[in-house]
């Protein structure tokens, strides 16, 4: 599994480097594991800009600008919050793409509507609409976090494919002038 994760991170890095893009991460339940996977790849400083580990709600607010009302209304494990986390990672970095992860890795903390293994993801890029998704993973804390890292990186590959789709005027889907 470690080799598979490394190859996935390498593919993400190649995709970012080919497009001359930088990625930022905003992580809660994965506590920097996405950033750690990415920076295992030699040369990652050429496409990984920074990572935010925002485990507490206060950190989400202070470091990423997540609105207190969003946290209160939806909870930290919600698509509304991860969308704001991803947007905040773009605003508070020099990256053109970002991913965000927040979830309940366990063993405790689950609720009937958000059981252990519930993880929310968002992917954002300049010039593209933010995408978000909620998944439920099985297993212990380590297994949930490992699956979340893998899913987050697959989402970056999807984001890069969306970046390549032309806009209505024929330009690439990325930000103007890129």
Backbone as a chain_set.jsonl record, in Angstrom:
{"seq": "XXXXXXXXXXXXXXXXXXXXXXXXXXXXXXXXXXXXXXXXXXXXXXXXXXXXXXXXXXXXXXXXXXXXXXXXXXXXXXXXXXXXXXXXXXXXXXXXXXXXXXXXXXXXXXXXXXXXXXXXXXXXXXXXXXXXXXXXXXXXXXXXXXXXXXXXXXXXXXXXXXXXXXXXXXXXXXXXXX", "coords": {"N": [[0.824, -1.207, 0.0], [1.999, 1.218, 0.693], [3.76, 1.712, -1.448], [1.898, 2.079, -3.481], [0.62, 4.435, -2.64], [2.756, 6.215, -2.776], [3.24, 6.192, -5.56], [0.847, 7.313, -6.441], [1.029, 9.876, -5.277], [3.27, 10.744, -6.666], [2.234, 10.82, -9.275], [0.354, 12.866, -8.968], [2.122, 14.98, -8.431], [3.557, 15.076, -10.869], [1.476, 15.821, -12.595], [0.798, 18.353, -11.588], [3.245, 19.688, -11.936], [3.583, 19.598, -14.738], [1.606, 21.358, -15.505], [2.445, 23.629, -14.368], [1.617, 24.357, -11.775], [0.921, 25.05, -8.327], [0.154, 23.326, -5.31], [-1.843, 23.508, -2.391], [-2.599, 22.238, 0.848], [-5.282, 21.621, 3.134], [-5.849, 20.333, 6.1], [-7.623, 18.336, 8.445], [-8.679, 15.847, 9.981], [-6.759, 14.153, 8.875], [-4.408, 15.279, 9.615], [-2.043, 16.34, 8.379], [-1.097, 14.222, 6.889], [-1.611, 14.008, 4.144], [-0.019, 16.044, 3.071], [2.438, 15.025, 3.936], [2.599, 12.653, 2.429], [2.765, 13.724, -0.154], [5.165, 15.171, -0.028], [7.04, 13.207, 0.143], [7.856, 12.67, -2.346], [10.571, 13.187, -4.433], [11.627, 16.44, -5.385], [9.292, 17.722, -4.834], [9.07, 20.293, -3.887], [8.83, 21.866, -6.051], [6.178, 21.915, -6.779], [4.489, 21.624, -4.59], [3.086, 23.81, -2.404], [2.293, 24.607, 0.285], [1.104, 23.341, 3.475], [-1.729, 23.291, 5.552], [-2.489, 22.437, 8.785], [-5.288, 22.1, 10.402], [-6.648, 21.3, 12.933], [-8.326, 22.027, 15.06], [-11.425, 23.886, 15.503], [-10.984, 26.603, 15.899], [-8.492, 26.942, 14.693], [-9.225, 26.433, 12.041], [-10.822, 28.659, 11.566], [-9.0, 30.843, 12.12], [-6.659, 30.325, 10.526], [-7.583, 29.677, 7.969], [-9.854, 31.111, 7.47], [-12.429, 30.107, 7.764], [-15.832, 30.531, 8.27], [-17.253, 31.24, 11.449], [-20.013, 30.843, 11.701], [-20.549, 28.943, 9.736], [-19.254, 26.705, 10.749], [-20.747, 26.399, 13.113], [-23.361, 26.001, 12.125], [-23.121, 23.748, 10.428], [-21.153, 22.014, 11.373], [-17.799, 20.775, 11.886], [-17.195, 18.576, 10.329], [-18.226, 18.576, 7.45], [-19.436, 19.266, 4.154], [-19.785, 21.951, 3.623], [-17.946, 23.207, 5.344], [-15.451, 22.073, 4.512], [-15.325, 23.063, 1.937], [-15.011, 25.811, 2.406], [-12.574, 25.625, 3.716], [-10.856, 24.743, 1.646], [-11.061, 26.886, -0.147], [-10.028, 28.871, 1.511], [-7.415, 27.931, 1.82], [-6.426, 28.461, -0.714], [-6.651, 31.282, -0.749], [-4.887, 31.994, 1.301], [-2.368, 31.312, 0.471], [0.136, 30.795, -2.085], [-0.677, 29.099, -3.969], [-2.322, 27.553, -6.78], [-4.119, 25.565, -6.746], [-6.02, 23.577, -4.445], [-6.678, 21.303, -1.745], [-8.96, 19.992, 0.672], [-9.611, 18.359, 3.781], [-11.713, 16.893, 6.175], [-12.833, 15.027, 8.9], [-14.137, 12.152, 10.723], [-12.15, 10.11, 12.2], [-12.068, 8.269, 14.21], [-11.258, 6.383, 17.228], [-13.585, 7.159, 18.556], [-16.145, 9.743, 18.666], [-18.038, 9.684, 16.67], [-21.351, 10.261, 15.353], [-24.917, 9.618, 15.049], [-25.755, 10.67, 12.517], [-23.324, 11.231, 11.431], [-21.246, 8.98, 11.347], [-18.322, 7.237, 12.699], [-15.644, 7.207, 10.451], [-16.698, 8.828, 8.535], [-15.85, 11.159, 6.146], [-15.183, 14.309, 4.804], [-14.463, 16.015, 1.791], [-12.877, 18.54, -0.221], [-12.042, 20.17, -3.256], [-10.312, 22.712, -4.829], [-9.622, 25.174, -7.324], [-8.054, 27.897, -8.947], [-10.165, 29.626, -11.095], [-11.924, 27.523, -11.446], [-14.927, 25.834, -10.396], [-15.512, 25.013, -6.98], [-15.28, 21.698, -5.854], [-16.931, 19.244, -3.895], [-17.244, 16.459, -1.611], [-18.57, 13.721, 0.234], [-17.479, 10.894, 1.95], [-17.622, 7.531, 3.239], [-15.599, 5.58, 5.144], [-14.33, 2.367, 6.036], [-12.931, 0.619, 8.855], [-10.163, 0.886, 11.234], [-8.776, 3.764, 12.98], [-6.281, 4.383, 11.696], [-6.675, 3.107, 9.203], [-8.898, 4.521, 8.181], [-7.824, 7.101, 7.934], [-5.716, 6.607, 6.122], [-7.155, 5.769, 3.834], [-8.533, 8.133, 3.375], [-6.46, 9.904, 2.676], [-5.613, 8.741, 0.257], [-7.976, 8.992, -1.262], [-8.223, 11.783, -1.321], [-5.979, 12.51, -2.859], [-6.549, 11.234, -5.296], [-8.692, 12.828, -5.977], [-7.365, 15.229, -6.549], [-6.102, 14.536, -8.937], [-8.369, 14.271, -10.56], [-9.221, 16.927, -10.468], [-7.131, 18.144, -11.863], [-7.558, 17.062, -14.404], [-9.984, 18.309, -14.974], [-9.092, 20.899, -15.095], [-7.846, 20.92, -17.528], [-9.897, 20.916, -19.365], [-11.4, 22.735, -21.985], [-12.478, 26.18, -21.815], [-15.449, 28.01, -22.776], [-14.462, 29.796, -24.651], [-12.343, 28.482, -25.712], [-9.929, 28.555, -24.304], [-7.695, 27.02, -21.896], [-9.081, 25.472, -18.919], [-7.996, 26.528, -16.613], [-6.83, 29.334, -14.567], [-7.111, 32.609, -15.976], [-4.561, 33.629, -18.139], [-2.729, 31.796, -17.284]], "CA": [[0.0, 0.0, 0.0], [2.878, 2.376, 0.737], [4.236, 1.949, -2.815], [0.766, 2.608, -4.252], [0.427, 5.823, -2.231], [3.876, 6.973, -3.34], [2.996, 6.341, -7.005], [-0.257, 8.265, -6.572], [1.586, 11.203, -4.983], [4.16, 11.078, -7.789], [1.373, 11.19, -10.406], [-0.17, 14.199, -8.653], [3.228, 15.917, -8.633], [3.813, 15.223, -12.311], [0.374, 16.589, -13.169], [0.944, 19.752, -11.174], [4.441, 20.25, -12.551], [3.317, 19.782, -16.17], [0.726, 22.518, -15.667], [3.094, 24.72, -13.633], [0.711, 24.716, -10.693], [1.262, 24.704, -6.954], [-0.942, 22.8, -4.514], [-1.866, 23.694, -0.942], [-3.516, 21.316, 1.52], [-5.903, 22.046, 4.387], [-6.183, 19.029, 6.666], [-8.059, 18.212, 9.827], [-8.543, 14.481, 10.508], [-5.539, 13.514, 8.361], [-3.328, 15.9, 10.394], [-0.813, 16.532, 7.621], [-0.676, 13.007, 6.182], [-1.622, 14.266, 2.702], [1.204, 16.805, 2.808], [3.568, 14.116, 4.126], [2.656, 11.765, 1.263], [3.223, 14.502, -1.304], [6.557, 15.6, 0.107], [7.924, 12.043, -0.003], [8.281, 12.651, -3.743], [11.669, 14.121, -4.699], [11.263, 17.568, -6.236], [7.951, 18.221, -4.502], [9.098, 21.743, -3.648], [8.492, 22.512, -7.313], [4.738, 21.924, -7.027], [3.743, 21.662, -3.331], [3.328, 25.141, -1.861], [2.215, 24.565, 1.749], [0.016, 22.59, 4.078], [-2.339, 23.802, 6.784], [-3.111, 21.431, 9.645], [-6.258, 22.879, 11.174], [-7.37, 20.276, 13.667], [-9.389, 22.644, 15.862], [-12.28, 24.85, 14.808], [-10.318, 27.908, 15.972], [-7.469, 26.948, 13.64], [-9.924, 26.559, 10.753], [-11.23, 30.062, 11.465], [-7.857, 31.768, 12.084], [-5.689, 30.062, 9.462], [-8.201, 29.515, 6.654], [-10.983, 32.021, 7.3], [-13.732, 29.441, 7.801], [-16.771, 31.347, 9.04], [-17.786, 30.587, 12.652], [-21.404, 30.448, 11.461], [-20.538, 27.697, 8.957], [-18.915, 25.646, 11.704], [-21.874, 26.236, 14.028], [-24.53, 25.493, 11.4], [-22.894, 22.479, 9.726], [-20.167, 21.181, 12.044], [-16.496, 20.722, 11.219], [-17.229, 17.502, 9.342], [-19.3, 18.915, 6.518], [-18.962, 19.777, 2.865], [-19.734, 23.418, 3.695], [-16.692, 23.596, 5.987], [-14.267, 21.753, 3.692], [-15.296, 23.997, 0.805], [-14.386, 27.045, 2.907], [-11.173, 25.317, 3.995], [-10.127, 24.717, 0.371], [-10.997, 28.27, -0.628], [-9.109, 29.573, 2.404], [-6.053, 27.511, 1.491], [-6.033, 29.236, -1.908], [-6.508, 32.693, -0.363], [-3.781, 32.186, 2.24], [-1.162, 30.697, -0.076], [0.453, 31.192, -3.464], [-1.07, 27.952, -4.782], [-3.438, 27.692, -7.718], [-5.027, 24.448, -6.475], [-6.028, 23.207, -3.025], [-7.595, 20.262, -1.291], [-9.279, 20.07, 2.096], [-10.119, 17.112, 4.349], [-12.154, 16.935, 7.568], [-13.631, 13.834, 9.121], [-14.149, 11.468, 12.013], [-11.327, 8.925, 11.983], [-12.334, 7.319, 15.279], [-12.324, 5.395, 17.399], [-14.805, 7.794, 19.044], [-16.51, 10.989, 18.021], [-19.096, 9.534, 15.685], [-22.744, 10.571, 15.669], [-25.786, 8.842, 14.152], [-25.755, 11.199, 11.15], [-21.923, 11.304, 11.003], [-20.552, 7.92, 12.075], [-16.877, 7.096, 12.518], [-15.323, 6.879, 9.06], [-17.235, 9.875, 7.659], [-14.819, 12.129, 5.785], [-15.589, 15.272, 3.782], [-13.361, 16.479, 0.954], [-13.134, 19.598, -1.207], [-10.933, 20.494, -4.148], [-10.525, 24.043, -5.404], [-8.561, 25.686, -8.192], [-8.373, 29.191, -9.531], [-10.875, 29.534, -12.363], [-12.839, 26.38, -11.474], [-15.854, 25.731, -9.263], [-15.084, 24.11, -5.912], [-15.972, 20.411, -5.803], [-16.876, 18.621, -2.573], [-17.779, 15.106, -1.573], [-18.49, 13.032, 1.519], [-17.302, 9.444, 1.818], [-17.58, 6.768, 4.49], [-14.566, 4.56, 5.068], [-14.367, 1.338, 7.073], [-11.664, 0.27, 9.468], [-9.728, 1.631, 12.408], [-8.331, 5.148, 12.751], [-5.227, 4.401, 10.682], [-7.255, 2.733, 7.915], [-9.734, 5.632, 7.71], [-6.934, 8.196, 7.512], [-5.003, 6.184, 4.906], [-8.12, 5.833, 2.734], [-8.829, 9.551, 3.129], [-5.315, 10.463, 1.93], [-5.69, 8.206, -1.111], [-9.118, 9.611, -1.951], [-7.908, 13.201, -1.54], [-5.031, 12.611, -3.98], [-7.299, 10.919, -6.519], [-9.473, 14.027, -6.287], [-6.484, 16.203, -7.201], [-5.949, 14.1, -10.336], [-9.612, 14.665, -11.241], [-9.176, 18.383, -10.584], [-6.2, 18.467, -12.945], [-8.236, 16.752, -15.678], [-10.974, 19.382, -15.191], [-8.317, 22.093, -15.452], [-7.487, 20.8, -18.942], [-11.064, 21.088, -20.226], [-11.436, 24.116, -22.486], [-13.594, 27.071, -21.533], [-16.253, 28.235, -23.978], [-13.689, 30.539, -25.648], [-11.262, 27.64, -26.184], [-8.771, 28.585, -23.427], [-7.729, 25.982, -20.868], [-9.97, 25.753, -17.789], [-7.287, 27.175, -15.508], [-7.014, 30.776, -14.427], [-6.717, 33.4, -17.143], [-3.17, 34.018, -18.182], [-1.815, 30.761, -16.784]], "C": [[0.859, 1.258, 0.0], [3.366, 2.724, -0.665], [3.128, 2.55, -3.676], [0.527, 4.082, -3.916], [1.532, 6.705, -2.796], [3.645, 7.215, -4.832], [1.861, 7.325, -7.273], [0.239, 9.686, -6.326], [2.501, 11.66, -6.108], [3.345, 11.524, -9.007], [0.761, 12.574, -10.195], [0.914, 15.239, -8.917], [3.535, 16.144, -10.1], [2.738, 16.068, -12.971], [0.458, 18.066, -12.826], [2.129, 20.4, -11.89], [4.236, 20.511, -14.044], [2.486, 21.035, -16.427], [1.28, 23.768, -14.987], [2.185, 25.279, -12.54], [1.311, 24.323, -9.358], [-0.004, 24.266, -6.225], [-0.748, 23.168, -3.052], [-2.866, 22.696, -0.363], [-4.047, 21.951, 2.797], [-6.465, 20.776, 5.015], [-6.632, 19.142, 8.114], [-7.807, 16.784, 10.281], [-7.289, 13.763, 10.017], [-4.28, 14.151, 8.932], [-1.997, 16.008, 9.651], [-0.345, 15.31, 6.853], [-0.704, 13.177, 4.668], [-0.341, 15.009, 2.323], [2.434, 15.907, 2.939], [3.716, 13.173, 2.938], [3.208, 12.498, 0.048], [4.705, 14.833, -1.219], [7.535, 14.431, 0.205], [8.507, 11.98, -1.412], [9.423, 13.641, -3.932], [11.228, 15.222, -5.661], [9.917, 18.175, -5.918], [7.936, 19.717, -4.214], [8.793, 22.52, -4.922], [7.004, 22.574, -7.602], [3.887, 21.867, -5.749], [4.084, 22.957, -2.614], [3.318, 25.167, -0.34], [1.039, 23.713, 2.19], [-0.434, 23.253, 5.371], [-2.901, 22.609, 7.543], [-3.992, 22.205, 10.608], [-7.185, 21.901, 11.897], [-8.527, 20.866, 14.478], [-10.225, 23.593, 15.017], [-11.644, 26.236, 14.803], [-9.246, 28.003, 14.887], [-8.104, 27.092, 12.263], [-10.332, 28.019, 10.519], [-10.025, 30.97, 11.254], [-6.952, 31.554, 10.877], [-6.305, 30.062, 8.07], [-9.388, 30.445, 6.416], [-12.333, 31.335, 7.237], [-14.64, 30.251, 8.732], [-17.267, 30.589, 10.274], [-19.223, 30.101, 12.454], [-21.48, 29.14, 10.669], [-20.231, 26.523, 9.874], [-20.091, 25.36, 12.639], [-23.061, 25.567, 13.334], [-24.343, 24.081, 10.858], [-21.974, 21.512, 10.456], [-18.893, 21.088, 11.219], [-16.438, 19.647, 10.144], [-18.441, 17.729, 8.452], [-18.694, 19.419, 5.22], [-18.885, 21.299, 2.883], [-18.404, 23.873, 4.288], [-15.496, 23.266, 5.107], [-14.183, 22.639, 2.451], [-14.629, 25.31, 1.235], [-12.916, 26.816, 3.248], [-10.35, 25.353, 2.709], [-9.988, 26.128, -0.201], [-10.024, 29.09, 0.209], [-7.663, 29.2, 2.138], [-5.555, 28.237, 0.246], [-5.76, 30.692, -1.531], [-5.256, 32.952, 0.464], [-2.487, 31.502, 1.787], [-0.896, 31.299, -1.456], [0.095, 30.069, -4.431], [-2.223, 28.315, -5.713], [-4.471, 26.584, -7.531], [-4.917, 24.086, -4.996], [-6.972, 22.043, -2.792], [-7.804, 20.44, 0.205], [-9.913, 18.761, 2.536], [-10.526, 17.361, 5.801], [-13.043, 15.724, 7.803], [-13.542, 13.316, 10.535], [-13.424, 10.144, 11.811], [-11.533, 7.873, 13.071], [-11.181, 7.22, 16.258], [-13.628, 5.982, 17.93], [-15.151, 9.006, 18.202], [-17.626, 10.897, 17.012], [-20.461, 9.88, 16.245], [-23.632, 9.76, 14.734], [-25.766, 9.336, 12.702], [-24.347, 11.351, 10.58], [-21.131, 10.248, 11.777], [-19.041, 7.961, 11.85], [-16.628, 6.612, 11.092], [-15.875, 7.88, 8.066], [-16.142, 10.908, 7.411], [-15.346, 12.999, 4.648], [-14.345, 15.811, 3.084], [-13.821, 17.663, 0.109], [-11.853, 19.824, -1.99], [-11.27, 21.804, -4.829], [-9.343, 24.395, -6.291], [-9.013, 27.017, -8.756], [-9.046, 28.979, -10.883], [-11.841, 28.368, -12.475], [-13.766, 26.426, -10.261], [-15.296, 24.733, -8.249], [-15.939, 22.841, -5.974], [-15.861, 19.871, -4.386], [-17.587, 17.285, -2.612], [-17.638, 14.566, -0.153], [-18.411, 11.539, 1.254], [-17.338, 8.808, 3.197], [-16.61, 5.627, 4.298], [-14.69, 3.61, 6.248], [-12.973, 1.154, 7.659], [-11.357, 1.115, 10.689], [-9.231, 3.02, 11.998], [-7.285, 5.238, 11.641], [-5.789, 4.096, 9.294], [-8.106, 3.865, 7.337], [-8.847, 6.762, 7.183], [-6.183, 7.838, 6.231], [-5.933, 6.259, 3.681], [-8.46, 7.277, 2.376], [-7.701, 10.205, 2.328], [-5.383, 10.016, 0.47], [-6.812, 8.87, -1.884], [-8.843, 11.087, -2.258], [-6.977, 13.371, -2.735], [-5.687, 12.236, -5.305], [-8.139, 12.122, -6.945], [-8.631, 15.116, -6.936], [-6.276, 15.817, -8.659], [-7.196, 14.453, -11.147], [-9.66, 16.174, -11.457], [-8.267, 18.8, -11.737], [-6.805, 18.15, -14.306], [-9.27, 17.827, -16.001], [-10.276, 20.661, -15.627], [-8.031, 22.109, -16.953], [-8.669, 20.979, -19.884], [-11.122, 22.531, -20.709], [-12.661, 24.874, -21.994], [-14.337, 27.32, -22.834], [-15.487, 29.007, -25.05], [-12.454, 29.764, -26.118], [-10.007, 27.657, -25.329], [-8.84, 27.416, -22.447], [-8.575, 26.425, -19.686], [-9.296, 26.426, -16.619], [-7.515, 28.658, -15.477], [-6.501, 31.497, -15.671], [-5.263, 33.778, -17.042], [-2.214, 32.962, -17.662], [-1.215, 29.967, -17.922]], "O": [[0.494, 2.257, -0.621], [3.387, 3.897, -1.039], [3.384, 3.425, -4.503], [0.261, 4.886, -4.809], [1.269, 7.82, -3.246], [3.838, 8.332, -5.312], [1.919, 8.089, -8.236], [-0.093, 10.598, -7.083], [2.506, 12.839, -6.464], [3.71, 12.482, -9.688], [0.662, 13.362, -11.136], [0.656, 16.261, -9.552], [3.749, 17.279, -10.526], [3.034, 16.927, -13.803], [0.218, 18.925, -13.674], [2.028, 21.522, -12.386], [4.674, 21.542, -14.556], [2.65, 21.693, -17.454], [0.661, 24.832, -15.026], [2.011, 26.49, -12.401], [2.104, 23.386, -9.266], [-1.094, 24.773, -6.491], [0.37, 23.145, -2.538], [-3.858, 22.353, -1.007], [-3.35, 22.721, 3.458], [-7.44, 20.211, 4.52], [-6.097, 19.928, 8.896], [-6.787, 16.533, 10.923], [-6.806, 12.849, 10.685], [-3.187, 13.615, 8.751], [-0.939, 15.79, 10.241], [0.711, 15.354, 6.221], [0.097, 12.556, 3.969], [0.337, 14.64, 1.364], [3.368, 16.014, 2.144], [4.832, 12.919, 2.484], [4.026, 11.953, -0.692], [5.418, 14.78, -2.221], [8.739, 14.648, 0.338], [9.521, 11.322, -1.646], [9.265, 14.822, -3.623], [10.533, 14.953, -6.641], [9.441, 19.046, -6.645], [6.88, 20.344, -4.292], [8.525, 23.72, -4.862], [6.594, 23.217, -8.568], [2.672, 22.048, -5.824], [5.239, 23.183, -2.253], [4.246, 25.7, 0.269], [0.126, 23.407, 1.423], [0.38, 23.713, 6.172], [-3.705, 21.852, 7.0], [-3.503, 22.879, 11.515], [-8.34, 21.71, 11.517], [-9.594, 20.258, 14.567], [-9.796, 24.045, 13.956], [-11.751, 26.964, 13.816], [-9.113, 29.039, 14.235], [-7.573, 27.802, 11.408], [-10.2, 28.542, 9.412], [-10.012, 31.777, 10.325], [-6.519, 32.529, 10.263], [-5.636, 30.404, 7.095], [-9.874, 30.556, 5.29], [-13.291, 31.906, 6.717], [-14.249, 30.607, 9.844], [-17.66, 29.428, 10.167], [-19.602, 29.058, 12.987], [-22.37, 28.322, 10.902], [-20.869, 25.474, 9.788], [-20.392, 24.2, 12.92], [-23.69, 24.671, 13.896], [-25.292, 23.299, 10.827], [-22.009, 20.311, 10.19], [-18.907, 21.297, 10.006], [-15.715, 19.79, 9.159], [-19.515, 17.165, 8.66], [-17.576, 19.935, 5.198], [-18.018, 21.881, 2.231], [-17.799, 24.823, 3.79], [-14.602, 24.099, 4.964], [-13.089, 22.931, 1.969], [-13.788, 25.851, 0.517], [-12.098, 27.722, 3.084], [-9.263, 25.932, 2.685], [-8.92, 26.51, -0.68], [-9.279, 29.91, -0.327], [-6.776, 30.051, 2.219], [-4.378, 28.59, 0.166], [-4.754, 31.266, -1.948], [-4.634, 34.008, 0.343], [-1.63, 31.16, 2.602], [-1.61, 32.188, -1.919], [0.519, 30.087, -5.586], [-2.985, 29.249, -5.463], [-5.567, 26.651, -8.088], [-3.869, 24.263, -4.375], [-7.929, 21.828, -3.537], [-6.943, 20.966, 0.911], [-10.652, 18.129, 1.782], [-9.776, 17.967, 6.566], [-13.917, 15.429, 6.987], [-12.96, 13.944, 11.42], [-14.002, 9.177, 11.315], [-11.204, 6.704, 12.868], [-10.196, 7.943, 16.104], [-14.681, 5.365, 17.771], [-14.537, 9.264, 17.166], [-18.119, 11.921, 16.539], [-20.696, 9.804, 17.451], [-23.15, 9.26, 13.718], [-25.76, 8.533, 11.769], [-24.187, 11.574, 9.38], [-20.433, 10.567, 12.739], [-18.55, 8.627, 10.939], [-17.317, 5.722, 10.595], [-15.564, 7.804, 6.877], [-15.577, 11.465, 8.353], [-15.884, 12.496, 3.662], [-13.309, 16.031, 3.713], [-14.998, 17.778, -0.233], [-10.744, 19.69, -1.471], [-12.373, 21.986, -5.343], [-8.214, 23.972, -6.046], [-10.198, 27.235, -9.008], [-8.54, 28.231, -11.72], [-12.517, 28.228, -13.494], [-13.418, 26.993, -9.225], [-14.684, 23.733, -8.622], [-17.159, 22.906, -6.127], [-14.822, 20.018, -3.743], [-18.402, 17.007, -3.491], [-16.702, 14.914, 0.567], [-19.165, 10.99, 0.451], [-17.109, 9.478, 4.204], [-16.774, 4.803, 3.399], [-15.108, 4.01, 7.335], [-11.969, 1.494, 7.033], [-12.162, 1.939, 11.122], [-9.266, 3.389, 10.825], [-7.396, 6.078, 10.748], [-5.423, 4.75, 8.318], [-8.043, 4.138, 6.138], [-9.099, 7.308, 6.109], [-6.033, 8.682, 5.348], [-5.538, 6.753, 2.625], [-8.651, 7.602, 1.204], [-7.963, 10.974, 1.404], [-5.227, 10.828, -0.441], [-6.626, 9.268, -3.034], [-9.193, 11.577, -3.332], [-7.168, 14.282, -3.541], [-5.408, 12.858, -6.33], [-8.278, 12.397, -8.136], [-9.129, 15.853, -7.787], [-6.274, 16.687, -9.53], [-7.088, 14.886, -12.295], [-10.093, 16.64, -12.51], [-8.601, 19.707, -12.498], [-6.589, 18.891, -15.265], [-9.422, 18.217, -17.158], [-10.81, 21.419, -16.436], [-7.98, 23.171, -17.573], [-8.471, 21.175, -21.083], [-10.913, 23.454, -19.921], [-13.729, 24.299, -21.784], [-13.89, 26.879, -23.893], [-15.812, 28.899, -26.233], [-11.615, 30.308, -26.836], [-9.095, 26.868, -25.575], [-9.919, 26.88, -22.194], [-8.767, 27.622, -19.473], [-9.985, 26.864, -15.698], [-8.298, 29.192, -16.263], [-5.568, 31.036, -16.329], [-4.788, 34.198, -15.987], [-1.008, 33.2, -17.602], [-0.423, 29.055, -17.688]]}, "num_chains": 1, "name": "protein.A"}
